[in-house]
Amino acid sequence: MNFEQVKKLLEISDDPATKLEMVMDIGKQLPPVPSSAKCTEIQGCTSFVQICRDGNKFYATADSAIVRGIVAIIISMVDGKSPKQIRELDLENMFMGLKINIGAARLNGLNSMIRFFKNL
């Protein structure tokens, strides 16, 4: 699912609970991580999160359904892009524009994921 598809899906509802269910459904669509990918555990998340890279293709694993959805959304923003292209994106504002109420603890994790991508 690309970012435009994610945006259109999340625009369907303004209900916070419904949006979180949609986020979890997005996370279910993460493809498996290939053995050739290099994985990094993301520090600062309350859940276990790994973001994996194989060239400019990104994958992820997480032990929480909501966090899997969050990382899937972030990956939809950056997948296929070079590190330079990723650094030029305003990932935080792109995510906040989706109006998903993720709470303070998950916001810290989101910021850690964004830092990972900005430091590629």
Solvent accessible surface area in square Angstrom, and as a share of the most:
residue,aa,sasa,rsa
1,M,99,0.44
2,N,83,0.43
3,F,23,0.09
4,E,94,0.42
5,Q,93,0.41
6,V,0,0.00
7,K,65,0.28
8,K,138,0.59
9,L,51,0.26
10,L,3,0.01
11,E,127,0.57
12,I,125,0.63
13,S,20,0.13
14,D,132,0.68
15,D,68,0.35
16,P,73,0.46
17,A,60,0.46
18,T,49,0.28
19,K,12,0.05
20,L,39,0.19
21,E,103,0.46
22,M,25,0.11
23,V,0,0.00
24,M,57,0.25
25,D,69,0.35
26,I,5,0.03
27,G,2,0.02
28,K,155,0.66
29,Q,104,0.46
30,L,32,0.16
31,P,60,0.37
32,P,119,0.75
33,V,44,0.25
34,P,45,0.28
35,S,123,0.80
36,S,80,0.52
37,A,15,0.12
38,K,156,0.66
39,C,52,0.31
40,T,52,0.30
41,E,84,0.38
42,I,11,0.06
43,Q,132,0.59
44,G,50,0.48
45,C,24,0.14
46,T,114,0.66
47,S,22,0.14
48,F,88,0.37
49,V,0,0.00
50,Q,51,0.23
51,I,1,0.00
52,C,0,0.00
53,R,71,0.26
54,D,56,0.29
55,G,52,0.50
56,N,60,0.31
57,K,85,0.36
58,F,2,0.01
59,Y,26,0.10
60,A,4,0.03
61,T,52,0.30
62,A,10,0.08
63,D,98,0.51
64,S,27,0.17
65,A,38,0.29
66,I,26,0.13
67,V,9,0.05
68,R,77,0.28
69,G,0,0.00
70,I,1,0.01
71,V,0,0.00
72,A,10,0.08
73,I,0,0.00
74,I,0,0.00
75,I,13,0.07
76,S,16,0.10
77,M,3,0.01
78,V,0,0.00
79,D,45,0.23
80,G,54,0.52
81,K,65,0.28
82,S,32,0.20
83,P,32,0.20
84,K,130,0.55
85,Q,91,0.41
86,I,0,0.00
87,R,114,0.42
88,E,121,0.54
89,L,42,0.21
90,D,73,0.38
91,L,1,0.00
92,E,80,0.36
93,N,98,0.50
94,M,52,0.23
95,F,1,0.00
96,M,76,0.34
97,G,52,0.50
98,L,11,0.05
99,K,160,0.68
100,I,15,0.07
101,N,103,0.53
102,I,11,0.06
103,G,40,0.39
104,A,80,0.62
105,A,56,0.44
106,R,84,0.31
107,L,61,0.31
108,N,93,0.48
109,G,4,0.03
110,L,0,0.00
111,N,47,0.24
112,S,6,0.04
113,M,3,0.01
114,I,17,0.09
115,R,134,0.49
116,F,37,0.15
117,F,0,0.00
118,K,56,0.24
119,N,115,0.59
120,L,52,0.26
